[in-house]
Every structure is written in structure tokens, then in C-alpha cells.
Amino acid sequence: MTHTVSVRMMARTGWGGLLRMFRSLTIAFLLSFAAIANSNAQIVALGASSTAGYGVGASSAYPAQLEAILRSRGRAMSVSNAGISGDTTGGMLARLSSAVPEGTKIVILQIAGNDAMKGMSLTDAAANRAEIRRRLHARCIRTIEADGYVQSAVRSGLRQPDGIHMTVEGHRKVAQQLAASIR
């Protein structure tokens, strides 16, 4: 049957039409492959208020700034902001599968101190952190810890008047440090 279709197509379109069709199919295939590759080049920033951009907005938070830095360097990677103000390790663990879709390559963990502020024991918080990492690593997702970068920015004075959350410049500093660790 395939042979019959090819002969009929050639009879109607000639070699030129057949070559145009082949070229179109090849281009469509390559574009599909590129789209799949780009969707797999994904980073998710999982965290609480500092990730969400508390006080500066999501467009100025470190995930958005990180994406802009990577793209300016020719890395067409998307960075999803999965930060929720006030979130705890228990909340992050509960939403892990929905916050980190298939195709994610890197998760930036910025867990912060909401567990302690909400009365969770250090043991339970540590167990949740370990389980988050275990689940991500089981999916072959690389993790990068951002808490140290955030604490450094806040300690260096790049903090809002509340003394807890970063300024836009603090977010920029964190994004630059993270960009250096993404390969």
C-alpha cells in the first residue's frame, strides 16, 4: 500500500513535490526534537518566600533573574518558580510531584526556616529534607542548595526592612551564584 501511495503522489506532484514534502517532514521532525530537548532543559526553584519573591515580586525573584542570566549566556533553559511564602518542608514534600514535572533536570532547594517558626522538630524537618532529596535523586534530578546563598545575601545587608527577606539586589546576587553552579 505504501508503494501505491508513493507512486500516486509522484504522478500528481512529480519529484519536486515529493522532495518538498520530504523536506517539510524533516523540518517538522527536527523542530519536534528541539522542542522536546528544550522542555527537558528545565530548572525548578522549590522553596518558600525568598524563592517566591516576597516583597520584590516574582519577576525580580532569583528564579526569574537566574533564567535571564542563563539565557543571556546562550543557555535556553527555563526556570520555574515553585516558591510559596510560608511553606514548610512538609508542604514542599506534599507538592513535590506536582511542583517538579517530568523533564526537570535541576531543582534548586531553598527551604529556609519556616519549619522552626511553625514548631516543627529539627528531626522531622531533617527527615523531610532528606526525603525531598531522595525522591528527586531517584528521578535523576540534580539538586542545588540555595539556603547558604540566601543567608549570605541577607547577612551582607541585601535585606528588606523586615530583616528576613532579600532586596532585588540580594536576589540578583543569589541568581549570579546559582548560575555559576549550573552546567
PAKERO-182173 format. One record per residue (C-alpha): x, y, z negated; residue number from 1. Coordinates in steps of 0.05 Angstrom, whole numbers, plus 5000, padded with zeros to 4 digits. Example, Ala and Ser with C-alpha at 12.3 -4.5 7.8 and 13.67 -1.06 7.14 Angstrom:
REM PAKERO-182173
<px = 5246 | py = 4910 | pz = 4844 | num = 1>;
<px = 5273 | py = 4979 | pz = 4857 | num = 2>;
END
This chain:
REM PAKERO-182173
<px = 5000 | py = 5000 | pz = 5000 | num = 1>;
<px = 5057 | py = 5048 | pz = 4985 | num = 2>;
<px = 5086 | py = 5036 | pz = 5053 | num = 3>;
<px = 5018 | py = 5052 | pz = 5085 | num = 4>;
<px = 5013 | py = 5118 | pz = 5046 | num = 5>;
<px = 5084 | py = 5138 | pz = 5066 | num = 6>;
<px = 5071 | py = 5124 | pz = 5140 | num = 7>;
<px = 5005 | py = 5162 | pz = 5139 | num = 8>;
<px = 5039 | py = 5221 | pz = 5103 | num = 9>;
<px = 5095 | py = 5223 | pz = 5153 | num = 10>;
<px = 5045 | py = 5221 | pz = 5210 | num = 11>;
<px = 5009 | py = 5282 | pz = 5181 | num = 12>;
<px = 5068 | py = 5323 | pz = 5155 | num = 13>;
<px = 5130 | py = 5298 | pz = 5191 | num = 14>;
<px = 5198 | py = 5293 | pz = 5159 | num = 15>;
<px = 5197 | py = 5366 | pz = 5138 | num = 16>;
<px = 5133 | py = 5357 | pz = 5097 | num = 17>;
<px = 5159 | py = 5294 | pz = 5065 | num = 18>;
<px = 5224 | py = 5329 | pz = 5046 | num = 19>;
<px = 5186 | py = 5388 | pz = 5016 | num = 20>;
<px = 5143 | py = 5341 | pz = 4976 | num = 21>;
<px = 5205 | py = 5303 | pz = 4951 | num = 22>;
<px = 5239 | py = 5369 | pz = 4933 | num = 23>;
<px = 5177 | py = 5392 | pz = 4895 | num = 24>;
<px = 5172 | py = 5327 | pz = 4857 | num = 25>;
<px = 5246 | py = 5330 | pz = 4839 | num = 26>;
<px = 5240 | py = 5402 | pz = 4814 | num = 27>;
<px = 5178 | py = 5384 | pz = 4773 | num = 28>;
<px = 5215 | py = 5325 | pz = 4743 | num = 29>;
<px = 5275 | py = 5367 | pz = 4725 | num = 30>;
<px = 5232 | py = 5422 | pz = 4694 | num = 31>;
<px = 5195 | py = 5370 | pz = 4653 | num = 32>;
<px = 5261 | py = 5341 | pz = 4629 | num = 33>;
<px = 5286 | py = 5411 | pz = 4610 | num = 34>;
<px = 5221 | py = 5425 | pz = 4571 | num = 35>;
<px = 5229 | py = 5361 | pz = 4533 | num = 36>;
<px = 5301 | py = 5376 | pz = 4517 | num = 37>;
<px = 5283 | py = 5446 | pz = 4492 | num = 38>;
<px = 5226 | py = 5421 | pz = 4449 | num = 39>;
<px = 5276 | py = 5374 | pz = 4416 | num = 40>;
<px = 5324 | py = 5431 | pz = 4402 | num = 41>;
<px = 5285 | py = 5454 | pz = 4342 | num = 42>;
<px = 5302 | py = 5480 | pz = 4273 | num = 43>;
<px = 5253 | py = 5486 | pz = 4216 | num = 44>;
<px = 5265 | py = 5531 | pz = 4156 | num = 45>;
<px = 5229 | py = 5498 | pz = 4098 | num = 46>;
<px = 5223 | py = 5538 | pz = 4035 | num = 47>;
<px = 5186 | py = 5588 | pz = 3991 | num = 48>;
<px = 5180 | py = 5664 | pz = 3990 | num = 49>;
<px = 5251 | py = 5680 | pz = 4013 | num = 50>;
<px = 5240 | py = 5637 | pz = 4074 | num = 51>;
<px = 5171 | py = 5665 | pz = 4087 | num = 52>;
<px = 5199 | py = 5736 | pz = 4085 | num = 53>;
<px = 5166 | py = 5762 | pz = 4022 | num = 54>;
<px = 5169 | py = 5838 | pz = 4023 | num = 55>;
<px = 5201 | py = 5843 | pz = 4092 | num = 56>;
<px = 5153 | py = 5804 | pz = 4136 | num = 57>;
<px = 5163 | py = 5741 | pz = 4176 | num = 58>;
<px = 5193 | py = 5778 | pz = 4236 | num = 59>;
<px = 5250 | py = 5804 | pz = 4192 | num = 60>;
<px = 5260 | py = 5740 | pz = 4151 | num = 61>;
<px = 5322 | py = 5698 | pz = 4161 | num = 62>;
<px = 5288 | py = 5645 | pz = 4206 | num = 63>;
<px = 5269 | py = 5698 | pz = 4258 | num = 64>;
<px = 5337 | py = 5731 | pz = 4253 | num = 65>;
<px = 5371 | py = 5664 | pz = 4260 | num = 66>;
<px = 5333 | py = 5648 | pz = 4323 | num = 67>;
<px = 5352 | py = 5716 | pz = 4352 | num = 68>;
<px = 5426 | py = 5705 | pz = 4335 | num = 69>;
<px = 5426 | py = 5635 | pz = 4366 | num = 70>;
<px = 5392 | py = 5659 | pz = 4429 | num = 71>;
<px = 5440 | py = 5718 | pz = 4436 | num = 72>;
<px = 5495 | py = 5666 | pz = 4436 | num = 73>;
<px = 5462 | py = 5626 | pz = 4491 | num = 74>;
<px = 5431 | py = 5573 | pz = 4447 | num = 75>;
<px = 5358 | py = 5566 | pz = 4467 | num = 76>;
<px = 5336 | py = 5537 | pz = 4400 | num = 77>;
<px = 5271 | py = 5552 | pz = 4366 | num = 78>;
<px = 5268 | py = 5565 | pz = 4291 | num = 79>;
<px = 5201 | py = 5552 | pz = 4258 | num = 80>;
<px = 5187 | py = 5588 | pz = 4193 | num = 81>;
<px = 5155 | py = 5538 | pz = 4145 | num = 82>;
<px = 5162 | py = 5582 | pz = 4084 | num = 83>;
<px = 5105 | py = 5591 | pz = 4036 | num = 84>;
<px = 5110 | py = 5641 | pz = 3979 | num = 85>;
<px = 5106 | py = 5607 | pz = 3911 | num = 86>;
<px = 5117 | py = 5538 | pz = 3939 | num = 87>;
<px = 5150 | py = 5484 | pz = 3897 | num = 88>;
<px = 5188 | py = 5421 | pz = 3915 | num = 89>;
<px = 5123 | py = 5382 | pz = 3904 | num = 90>;
<px = 5087 | py = 5426 | pz = 3954 | num = 91>;
<px = 5143 | py = 5420 | pz = 4004 | num = 92>;
<px = 5145 | py = 5345 | pz = 3996 | num = 93>;
<px = 5069 | py = 5341 | pz = 4006 | num = 94>;
<px = 5071 | py = 5381 | pz = 4071 | num = 95>;
<px = 5137 | py = 5354 | pz = 4097 | num = 96>;
<px = 5109 | py = 5313 | pz = 4154 | num = 97>;
<px = 5065 | py = 5370 | pz = 4180 | num = 98>;
<px = 5117 | py = 5424 | pz = 4170 | num = 99>;
<px = 5172 | py = 5385 | pz = 4205 | num = 100>;
<px = 5146 | py = 5360 | pz = 4272 | num = 101>;
<px = 5175 | py = 5305 | pz = 4316 | num = 102>;
<px = 5235 | py = 5331 | pz = 4355 | num = 103>;
<px = 5263 | py = 5372 | pz = 4297 | num = 104>;
<px = 5338 | py = 5368 | pz = 4295 | num = 105>;
<px = 5355 | py = 5411 | pz = 4235 | num = 106>;
<px = 5318 | py = 5431 | pz = 4172 | num = 107>;
<px = 5343 | py = 5489 | pz = 4131 | num = 108>;
<px = 5323 | py = 5477 | pz = 4059 | num = 109>;
<px = 5313 | py = 5539 | pz = 4016 | num = 110>;
<px = 5279 | py = 5511 | pz = 3954 | num = 111>;
<px = 5294 | py = 5566 | pz = 3903 | num = 112>;
<px = 5268 | py = 5567 | pz = 3832 | num = 113>;
<px = 5193 | py = 5562 | pz = 3834 | num = 114>;
<px = 5194 | py = 5493 | pz = 3802 | num = 115>;
<px = 5225 | py = 5520 | pz = 3738 | num = 116>;
<px = 5179 | py = 5581 | pz = 3738 | num = 117>;
<px = 5119 | py = 5535 | pz = 3742 | num = 118>;
<px = 5143 | py = 5490 | pz = 3686 | num = 119>;
<px = 5168 | py = 5430 | pz = 3726 | num = 120>;
<px = 5223 | py = 5390 | pz = 3692 | num = 121>;
<px = 5292 | py = 5391 | pz = 3723 | num = 122>;
<px = 5288 | py = 5316 | pz = 3731 | num = 123>;
<px = 5224 | py = 5319 | pz = 3771 | num = 124>;
<px = 5249 | py = 5377 | pz = 3813 | num = 125>;
<px = 5314 | py = 5340 | pz = 3828 | num = 126>;
<px = 5275 | py = 5277 | pz = 3847 | num = 127>;
<px = 5231 | py = 5317 | pz = 3895 | num = 128>;
<px = 5293 | py = 5349 | pz = 3927 | num = 129>;
<px = 5325 | py = 5281 | pz = 3935 | num = 130>;
<px = 5261 | py = 5252 | pz = 3966 | num = 131>;
<px = 5256 | py = 5311 | pz = 4015 | num = 132>;
<px = 5328 | py = 5299 | pz = 4038 | num = 133>;
<px = 5318 | py = 5223 | pz = 4041 | num = 134>;
<px = 5256 | py = 5229 | pz = 4085 | num = 135>;
<px = 5290 | py = 5279 | pz = 4132 | num = 136>;
<px = 5353 | py = 5238 | pz = 4137 | num = 137>;
<px = 5312 | py = 5175 | pz = 4151 | num = 138>;
<px = 5285 | py = 5213 | pz = 4212 | num = 139>;
<px = 5357 | py = 5230 | pz = 4232 | num = 140>;
<px = 5346 | py = 5304 | pz = 4216 | num = 141>;
<px = 5406 | py = 5343 | pz = 4192 | num = 142>;
<px = 5395 | py = 5387 | pz = 4130 | num = 143>;
<px = 5428 | py = 5452 | pz = 4113 | num = 144>;
<px = 5421 | py = 5481 | pz = 4043 | num = 145>;
<px = 5407 | py = 5556 | pz = 4043 | num = 146>;
<px = 5398 | py = 5569 | pz = 3969 | num = 147>;
<px = 5471 | py = 5588 | pz = 3959 | num = 148>;
<px = 5469 | py = 5638 | pz = 4017 | num = 149>;
<px = 5405 | py = 5669 | pz = 3989 | num = 150>;
<px = 5433 | py = 5674 | pz = 3918 | num = 151>;
<px = 5497 | py = 5705 | pz = 3946 | num = 152>;
<px = 5457 | py = 5759 | pz = 3983 | num = 153>;
<px = 5415 | py = 5776 | pz = 3922 | num = 154>;
<px = 5477 | py = 5778 | pz = 3877 | num = 155>;
<px = 5513 | py = 5824 | pz = 3926 | num = 156>;
<px = 5457 | py = 5875 | pz = 3918 | num = 157>;
<px = 5417 | py = 5860 | pz = 3980 | num = 158>;
<px = 5354 | py = 5852 | pz = 3940 | num = 159>;
<px = 5287 | py = 5886 | pz = 3935 | num = 160>;
<px = 5267 | py = 5925 | pz = 3873 | num = 161>;
<px = 5237 | py = 5861 | pz = 3842 | num = 162>;
<px = 5309 | py = 5835 | pz = 3836 | num = 163>;
<px = 5288 | py = 5767 | pz = 3865 | num = 164>;
<px = 5275 | py = 5775 | pz = 3939 | num = 165>;
<px = 5323 | py = 5797 | pz = 3994 | num = 166>;
<px = 5322 | py = 5860 | pz = 4035 | num = 167>;
<px = 5323 | py = 5857 | pz = 4111 | num = 168>;
<px = 5399 | py = 5864 | pz = 4107 | num = 169>;
<px = 5401 | py = 5804 | pz = 4059 | num = 170>;
<px = 5361 | py = 5763 | pz = 4108 | num = 171>;
<px = 5409 | py = 5784 | pz = 4164 | num = 172>;
<px = 5469 | py = 5762 | pz = 4122 | num = 173>;
<px = 5436 | py = 5694 | pz = 4108 | num = 174>;
<px = 5419 | py = 5685 | pz = 4182 | num = 175>;
<px = 5491 | py = 5700 | pz = 4203 | num = 176>;
<px = 5518 | py = 5650 | pz = 4152 | num = 177>;
<px = 5469 | py = 5597 | pz = 4175 | num = 178>;
<px = 5485 | py = 5610 | pz = 4249 | num = 179>;
<px = 5558 | py = 5594 | pz = 4235 | num = 180>;
<px = 5539 | py = 5525 | pz = 4210 | num = 181>;
<px = 5494 | py = 5506 | pz = 4268 | num = 182>;
<px = 5528 | py = 5467 | pz = 4322 | num = 183>;
END
